[in-house]
Amino acid sequence: MRRILTILAAYFVLAVGAFISIFPYLWAVLTSLKPESEVFTSHFLSLPTHIEWANYTHVFQQINMGRYLLNTVIVAVASVLGQLIFGSMAAYGFSRFNFKGKNVIFMLYLSTLMIPNIVTLIPLFIMMKYLGWINTYYALIAPAALGTPVGIFLLRQFFLTIPSEIEEAARMDGAGVIRVFVQIILPLSKPVLATLAIITFVSSWNNFLWPLIVTNTDSMKLVSVGIASFQFQVGAEWNYMMAASTIALLPLVILFLLFQRRIIESIQLTGLK
């Protein structure tokens, strides 16, 4: 009986935590479907008396939401590809090649994680301005696509767990460094690559401060900046704001559902020696 009560208590705590976590998203979706008169007059989680799909059409009519989504997808996908290509190559070099000062360089690179992003914001902006990249996709993509310390560290640690005997066997069969990397290391690293891709995609999708600084026209705004601009237009009309937020949230939910298996695999692998 004590064991049953312990299990029930654990499930109760987990259920409460799950409800607290999902409550804001559930409220946002329900509010996006309500008329303005029902947003605060009815219960928080009450269903709308009639579904107001016009809230979503109003968002697309008032702001260039389609363009914002397209820009965000382009930047997020390009950032993911850059992280996977450049990050994996750098991580493979740090994990397999021996060269003078390798550990020092790697530690110096990791030490940049302790520097707040706000410190590098102005120098990075000056660099983008010097290159003529302000208000272009280059400025939005380059800082995230050239390999971040987190991505390189994550991939390096995973590459170190791959037995070197596999690479030695491939080299005995005549495979070069590039072929070993492309045909052996990368296929064995699919779970961690998928994890890094999801982390990078979500980070790029939710990025706000950098896109706000380097873009100055409506046609180059990302969805996070576009929704912030929309908030200044509609003010406290929360049904419209929640409709815009739900539109921005939907691609991330779809991404999670598609790659949920890969995320679980990566979590399981990180717990194994």
TAVEN-V712846 format. One record per residue. N is the residue number from 1. RES is the residue in three letters. PSI is psi in whole degrees, -180 to 180 (none if undefined). OMEGA is omega in whole degrees, 0 to 359 (999 if undefined). BURIAL is + if it has 24 or more other C-alpha atoms within 12 Angstrom, else -. Layout:
n = (N,N)
res = (RES,RES)
psi = (PSI,PSI)
omega = (OMEGA,OMEGA)
burial = (BURIAL,BURIAL)
This chain:
n = (1,2,3,4,5,6,7,8,9,10,11,12,13,14,15,16,17,18,19,20,21,22,23,24,25,26,27,28,29,30,31,32,33,34,35,36,37,38,39,40,41,42,43,44,45,46,47,48,49,50,51,52,53,54,55,56,57,58,59,60,61,62,63,64,65,66,67,68,69,70,71,72,73,74,75,76,77,78,79,80,81,82,83,84,85,86,87,88,89,90,91,92,93,94,95,96,97,98,99,100,101,102,103,104,105,106,107,108,109,110,111,112,113,114,115,116,117,118,119,120,121,122,123,124,125,126,127,128,129,130,131,132,133,134,135,136,137,138,139,140,141,142,143,144,145,146,147,148,149,150,151,152,153,154,155,156,157,158,159,160,161,162,163,164,165,166,167,168,169,170,171,172,173,174,175,176,177,178,179,180,181,182,183,184,185,186,187,188,189,190,191,192,193,194,195,196,197,198,199,200,201,202,203,204,205,206,207,208,209,210,211,212,213,214,215,216,217,218,219,220,221,222,223,224,225,226,227,228,229,230,231,232,233,234,235,236,237,238,239,240,241,242,243,244,245,246,247,248,249,250,251,252,253,254,255,256,257,258,259,260,261,262,263,264,265,266,267,268,269,270,271,272,273)
res = (MET,ARG,ARG,ILE,LEU,THR,ILE,LEU,ALA,ALA,TYR,PHE,VAL,LEU,ALA,VAL,GLY,ALA,PHE,ILE,SER,ILE,PHE,PRO,TYR,LEU,TRP,ALA,VAL,LEU,THR,SER,LEU,LYS,PRO,GLU,SER,GLU,VAL,PHE,THR,SER,HIS,PHE,LEU,SER,LEU,PRO,THR,HIS,ILE,GLU,TRP,ALA,ASN,TYR,THR,HIS,VAL,PHE,GLN,GLN,ILE,ASN,MET,GLY,ARG,TYR,LEU,LEU,ASN,THR,VAL,ILE,VAL,ALA,VAL,ALA,SER,VAL,LEU,GLY,GLN,LEU,ILE,PHE,GLY,SER,MET,ALA,ALA,TYR,GLY,PHE,SER,ARG,PHE,ASN,PHE,LYS,GLY,LYS,ASN,VAL,ILE,PHE,MET,LEU,TYR,LEU,SER,THR,LEU,MET,ILE,PRO,ASN,ILE,VAL,THR,LEU,ILE,PRO,LEU,PHE,ILE,MET,MET,LYS,TYR,LEU,GLY,TRP,ILE,ASN,THR,TYR,TYR,ALA,LEU,ILE,ALA,PRO,ALA,ALA,LEU,GLY,THR,PRO,VAL,GLY,ILE,PHE,LEU,LEU,ARG,GLN,PHE,PHE,LEU,THR,ILE,PRO,SER,GLU,ILE,GLU,GLU,ALA,ALA,ARG,MET,ASP,GLY,ALA,GLY,VAL,ILE,ARG,VAL,PHE,VAL,GLN,ILE,ILE,LEU,PRO,LEU,SER,LYS,PRO,VAL,LEU,ALA,THR,LEU,ALA,ILE,ILE,THR,PHE,VAL,SER,SER,TRP,ASN,ASN,PHE,LEU,TRP,PRO,LEU,ILE,VAL,THR,ASN,THR,ASP,SER,MET,LYS,LEU,VAL,SER,VAL,GLY,ILE,ALA,SER,PHE,GLN,PHE,GLN,VAL,GLY,ALA,GLU,TRP,ASN,TYR,MET,MET,ALA,ALA,SER,THR,ILE,ALA,LEU,LEU,PRO,LEU,VAL,ILE,LEU,PHE,LEU,LEU,PHE,GLN,ARG,ARG,ILE,ILE,GLU,SER,ILE,GLN,LEU,THR,GLY,LEU,LYS)
psi = (-39,-39,-41,-42,-37,-43,-43,-40,-40,-44,-35,-45,-43,-39,-41,-44,-40,-40,-43,-37,-39,-13,-48,-39,-39,-42,-40,-44,-45,-40,-34,-17,5,152,160,-32,-17,0,-47,-9,-28,174,152,-46,19,147,148,148,-36,141,126,80,-16,-21,-39,-41,-32,-38,-47,-25,-33,-35,165,62,-38,-42,-39,-44,-41,-46,-43,-40,-44,-47,-43,-45,-43,-39,-40,-47,-42,-43,-44,-39,-60,-39,-42,-38,-43,-41,-37,-39,-43,-28,-24,-33,144,118,160,129,17,-50,-37,-45,-42,-42,-38,-39,-41,-31,-21,-14,-25,-9,122,146,-29,-26,-39,1,-49,-48,-38,-38,-42,-39,-44,-39,-39,-36,-9,28,3,137,36,166,-29,-45,-33,-30,-43,-48,-30,-16,-10,13,118,157,-38,-46,-44,-42,-44,-47,-41,-46,-34,-41,-33,-23,-13,125,133,-19,-30,-43,-39,-39,-39,-39,-34,-28,3,7,139,-177,-45,-43,-39,-42,-45,-42,-12,-57,-50,-45,-33,-12,20,-43,-46,-32,-41,-39,-46,-38,-42,-43,-44,-42,-47,-41,-43,-38,-37,-3,135,-51,-49,-47,-32,-35,-41,0,140,9,154,-31,-14,3,147,171,-34,-43,-38,-41,-38,-40,-37,-33,-35,-26,-47,-18,-120,19,83,-25,-39,-40,-42,-30,-44,-40,-38,-40,-42,-29,-30,-46,-35,-37,-43,-42,-44,-43,-36,-36,20,-40,-41,-38,-45,-41,-44,-37,-40,-41,-35,-15,0,144,none)
omega = (179,179,179,179,178,179,179,179,179,179,179,179,179,179,178,179,178,180,179,181,186,184,182,181,179,178,180,181,180,179,180,181,183,168,183,183,184,186,183,179,180,178,184,185,178,178,178,178,170,185,183,178,180,177,181,177,178,180,181,178,186,181,182,185,179,178,178,180,179,178,182,178,180,181,182,180,178,178,179,180,179,179,182,183,185,180,180,178,179,179,178,177,180,185,188,184,176,177,186,178,183,182,179,179,181,179,177,179,179,181,178,176,181,181,179,181,181,180,183,186,182,177,179,177,178,178,179,179,179,179,182,185,180,180,176,176,181,181,180,187,191,183,183,188,185,177,180,179,181,181,180,179,180,181,180,180,178,179,180,179,179,182,179,179,179,178,179,178,179,179,177,177,175,180,177,183,182,181,177,181,186,189,182,186,183,177,178,185,183,181,182,176,177,178,179,179,180,179,181,181,181,179,179,181,183,183,184,189,182,176,178,185,189,176,180,175,183,183,181,181,171,188,179,178,179,179,177,177,179,179,178,181,188,179,186,176,191,178,177,179,180,175,177,179,179,177,180,182,187,179,179,177,178,179,180,180,181,186,182,180,180,179,180,179,181,178,179,182,180,178,180,179,999)
burial = (-,-,-,-,-,-,-,-,-,-,-,-,-,-,-,-,-,-,-,-,-,-,-,-,+,-,+,+,+,+,+,+,+,+,+,+,-,+,+,-,-,-,-,-,+,-,-,+,-,-,-,+,-,-,+,+,-,+,+,+,-,-,+,+,+,+,-,+,+,-,+,+,+,+,+,+,+,+,+,+,+,+,+,+,+,+,+,+,+,+,+,+,+,+,+,+,-,-,-,-,-,-,-,-,-,+,-,-,-,-,-,-,-,-,-,-,-,-,-,-,-,-,-,+,+,-,-,+,-,-,-,-,-,+,+,+,+,+,+,+,+,+,+,+,+,+,+,+,+,+,+,+,+,+,+,+,+,+,+,-,+,+,-,-,-,-,+,-,-,-,-,-,-,-,-,-,-,-,-,+,+,-,-,+,+,+,-,+,+,+,+,+,+,+,+,+,+,+,+,+,+,+,+,+,+,+,+,+,-,+,+,+,+,+,+,-,-,+,-,+,+,+,+,+,+,+,+,+,+,+,+,-,-,-,-,-,+,+,+,+,+,+,+,+,+,+,+,+,+,-,+,+,-,-,-,-,-,-,+,-,-,+,+,-,-,+,-,-,-,-,-,-,-)
